[in-house]
Amino acid sequence: MLNYQKINIISFAILSFFLALSFFVPINWWIFLIILAVRFMILFFGSFFISLNFHVKAYCNNPLERDNKIALTFDDGPNENTLSIIKILNKMDVKATFFCIGKNIEKHPEIIKRIVEEGHIVGNHSFSHSRFFDFYRKNRVIEEIRKTDLLIESISGKKVQLFRPPYGVTNPYIKRALEVTKHKVIGWNIRSLDGIFRNEKFIFDRIKKRIRPGGIILLHDTSHTIKILERLMLHLKKNEYKVVSIEELFNIKAYEN
């Protein structure tokens, strides 16, 4: 599978070949432009689609899972909607993973405590969730991750091992930061788009069409997500799907021992 290192090597090799060739035969300048443009497009898609594992290894689904098991994840909390989501999950006897933003944790520490007490998992979703996060250098990414880790630990006593980058964007700086923090990256393969659209039918139908064994559903702590959540749980149950934790789906640990 192509990754950042391989693309750099291939691009350099091709550019070097045509540069050397240009000493013997005329080479049009647009050849070099095309090579650079193709490299840029590959880097763009590799950075914005976490499931490609282009920069970092991410757990996006378990293709080896043969049983009807699937995981639920919620991003961007905690907020006033998170408690309603927990209530529905508890009613349906389902456990989920909440990837929480540090600045929201500061506002709602009691919700983090509640998530853990109810048996759900808390993951790190950066401190700021800035739209410029993917432009941050390595040290600033480390600072964002560690600050959120410390907040969660101070409230719950749990040392978080799971990280989901904002917007699912990865790049060389994030890769180098994660080599220091040692977090496992959790992605998804069923994107609900509930963070963009509010149409409940659209969100529910989009998820329903993409349900497969070993998948991870990406949801957000929003009011319209609450409205489709119980219906989604009933749909999964009707189709004999079992909602399991990220830990069970991939046989990994969410927290340090």
C-alpha positions in Angstrom: 0.0 0.0 0.0 1.3 3.5 -0.9 2.2 5.8 2.0 3.9 9.1 2.5 7.5 7.7 2.4 6.9 5.6 -0.7 5.3 8.5 -2.6 8.3 10.7 -1.8 10.8 8.1 -3.0 8.8 7.4 -6.2 8.4 11.1 -6.9 12.1 11.8 -6.4 13.1 8.9 -8.5 10.8 9.9 -11.4 11.9 13.6 -11.2 15.5 12.6 -11.1 15.1 10.3 -14.1 13.5 13.1 -16.3 16.0 15.6 -15.0 18.9 13.4 -16.0 17.2 12.6 -19.3 16.9 16.4 -20.0 20.7 16.6 -20.4 20.5 14.3 -23.5 17.0 15.0 -25.0 14.7 18.0 -24.8 12.1 17.5 -22.0 9.0 19.7 -21.9 8.6 21.6 -18.6 5.0 20.5 -18.2 6.3 16.9 -17.6 7.7 18.1 -14.3 4.6 20.0 -13.6 2.4 16.9 -14.1 4.6 14.9 -11.8 4.4 17.5 -9.0 0.6 17.9 -9.5 0.1 14.1 -9.3 2.2 14.0 -6.1 0.2 16.9 -4.6 -3.1 15.1 -5.3 -1.9 11.9 -3.8 -0.7 13.7 -0.7 -4.0 15.6 -0.4 -6.2 12.5 -0.5 -3.8 10.6 1.6 -4.0 13.3 4.3 -7.7 13.7 4.3 -8.8 10.1 4.1 -7.7 8.4 7.4 -8.7 4.9 6.2 -5.9 5.0 3.6 -3.3 4.7 6.4 -1.1 7.1 4.4 0.7 8.8 7.2 -0.3 6.7 10.3 -1.7 3.3 11.0 -5.4 3.9 11.9 -8.0 1.4 13.1 -10.9 2.1 10.8 -12.5 -1.3 10.6 -11.7 -4.9 11.2 -11.9 -6.7 7.8 -11.2 -10.1 9.6 -14.4 -9.8 11.7 -16.9 -12.4 10.5 -19.5 -12.0 13.2 -22.0 -9.1 13.0 -20.0 -6.9 15.4 -19.8 -3.1 15.0 -18.5 -0.2 17.1 -20.1 3.2 17.9 -18.1 6.3 18.3 -19.1 9.9 19.2 -17.0 13.0 18.5 -16.7 16.6 19.7 -18.2 16.3 23.2 -18.8 16.5 26.0 -21.7 18.9 25.8 -25.3 19.1 26.8 -26.3 16.4 24.3 -23.8 13.8 25.6 -25.9 12.9 28.7 -29.0 12.2 26.4 -26.8 10.0 24.2 -25.6 8.1 27.3 -29.1 7.6 28.5 -30.2 6.1 25.2 -27.1 3.8 25.0 -27.7 2.6 28.6 -31.4 1.9 27.8 -30.3 -0.2 24.8 -27.5 -1.8 26.9 -24.8 -0.6 24.4 -21.3 0.7 25.1 -19.6 3.4 22.9 -16.4 5.4 22.7 -16.5 9.2 23.1 -13.7 11.1 21.5 -13.7 14.3 23.6 -12.2 17.8 23.0 -10.1 19.2 25.8 -11.7 22.6 25.9 -15.2 21.0 26.2 -13.9 18.7 29.0 -12.9 21.8 30.9 -16.5 23.0 30.7 -18.1 19.6 31.5 -15.8 17.5 33.7 -18.8 15.8 35.4 -19.9 14.4 32.0 -16.4 12.8 31.5 -16.8 11.2 34.9 -20.3 9.9 34.0 -19.1 8.4 30.7 -16.4 6.4 32.5 -18.7 5.4 35.4 -21.3 4.1 32.9 -18.7 1.8 31.3 -18.2 3.7 28.1 -14.7 4.6 26.7 -13.2 8.1 26.5 -10.7 8.9 23.8 -8.6 12.0 23.0 -9.8 14.3 20.2 -7.2 17.1 20.7 -7.6 20.1 23.0 -8.8 22.8 20.6 -10.1 20.9 17.6 -8.9 23.9 15.6 -9.7 24.1 11.9 -5.9 24.7 11.6 -4.9 21.6 13.6 -3.5 19.9 10.5 -1.1 22.9 10.1 0.3 22.5 13.6 3.9 21.5 14.0 4.9 18.3 15.9 5.4 20.0 19.3 2.1 21.8 19.2 0.3 18.6 18.3 2.0 16.8 21.3 1.0 19.7 23.5 -2.7 19.4 22.4 -2.7 15.6 22.9 -1.0 15.7 26.3 -3.1 18.5 27.7 -6.3 16.6 26.9 -4.8 13.4 28.3 -4.0 15.1 31.6 -7.5 16.6 31.8 -9.1 13.2 31.3 -6.8 11.5 33.8 -7.4 14.2 36.5 -11.1 13.6 36.3 -11.4 9.9 35.6 -8.1 8.4 36.7 -7.7 6.9 33.2 -4.6 7.3 31.1 -6.0 7.5 27.5 -4.4 5.5 24.7 -6.9 6.2 21.9 -6.7 9.3 19.7 -8.8 10.5 16.8 -7.3 13.5 14.9 -9.7 16.4 14.2 -11.5 15.9 10.9 -9.6 12.7 10.5 -6.8 14.6 8.9 -3.2 13.2 9.3 0.1 14.4 8.1 3.9 14.0 8.8 3.7 16.4 11.9 0.9 14.4 13.4 2.7 11.1 12.6 5.9 12.4 14.4 3.8 13.6 17.4 2.1 10.2 17.7 5.5 8.5 17.7 6.2 10.4 20.9 2.8 10.1 22.6 2.3 6.4 21.5 -1.4 6.8 21.0 -3.4 4.4 18.9 -5.3 6.2 16.1 -9.0 5.4 15.7 -10.7 6.2 12.4 -14.0 5.0 10.9 -15.4 3.5 7.8 -19.1 4.5 8.3 -19.3 8.3 8.3 -22.8 9.5 9.2 -22.2 13.2 8.2 -24.2 14.2 11.2 -21.6 16.9 11.9 -22.5 18.5 8.5 -26.2 17.7 7.8 -29.2 17.9 10.1 -31.6 15.8 8.0 -32.4 12.8 10.2 -33.6 10.6 7.3 -30.5 11.3 5.3 -28.2 10.5 8.3 -30.0 7.3 9.2 -30.2 6.0 5.6 -26.5 6.8 5.0 -25.5 4.7 8.0 -27.9 1.9 7.2 -26.5 1.4 3.7 -22.9 1.2 5.0 -23.3 -1.2 7.9 -20.9 -4.1 7.6 -19.3 -6.5 10.1 -16.2 -5.0 11.8 -17.2 -1.4 11.1 -16.9 1.8 13.1 -19.7 4.3 12.9 -18.8 7.9 13.3 -21.4 10.1 15.0 -21.3 13.4 16.9 -22.8 14.7 20.1 -25.6 16.6 18.3 -29.3 17.0 18.9 -30.2 15.4 15.6 -28.0 12.5 16.3 -30.0 11.9 19.5 -33.2 11.7 17.4 -32.0 8.9 15.2 -29.9 7.0 17.8 -32.5 4.7 19.3 -33.9 3.9 15.8 -30.3 3.0 14.7 -29.9 0.7 17.7 -33.2 -1.0 16.9 -32.1 -1.4 13.3 -28.8 -3.0 14.3 -30.6 -5.4 16.7 -33.2 -6.4 14.1 -30.4 -7.3 11.7 -28.6 -9.2 14.5 -25.7 -6.8 14.9 -23.9 -6.6 18.2 -22.5 -3.2 19.2 -19.1 -3.8 20.8 -16.3 -1.6 22.2 -13.3 -0.5 20.2 -11.3 -2.6 22.6 -13.2 -5.8 21.7 -13.4 -5.1 18.0 -9.6 -4.7 17.6 -8.3 -6.5 20.8 -6.6 -3.3 22.0 -6.5 -1.4 25.3 -8.2 2.0 25.6 -6.2 2.9 28.7 -2.8 2.3 30.2 -2.8 -0.4 32.9 
